[in-house]
Amino acid sequence: MQGGNPLKRAHASACERAGVADFTVHDWRHHWASHCVMAGIDLITIMRMGGWKSLRMVQRYAAVDTTHMHQAINKLR
């Protein structure tokens, strides 16, 4: 019987089969938070759904890409 975390093992195996390097289970939290922001979900809701206790942590996890920023700027025109 293998030791360790079965979720991490399954994730590592899936990444290997897909040819994805350097993407951890923890990286999914960053990915999820970023997509929530880009989908227009407010930070308070993301904070509660993600289990964070502060908006600062949401801001640390969430990032937006340049395409999303350009789209936001274009809305102001």
Sequence and secondary structure as in RCSB ss.txt:
>XXXX:A:sequence
MQGGNPLKRAHASACERAGVADFTVHDWRHHWASHCVMAGIDLITIMRMGGWKSLRMVQRYAAVDTTHMHQAINK
LR
>XXXX:A:secstr
   S HHHHHHHHHHHHHT  S  TTHHHHHHHHHHHHTT  HHHHHHHHT SSHHHHHHH    HHHHHHHHHH
T 
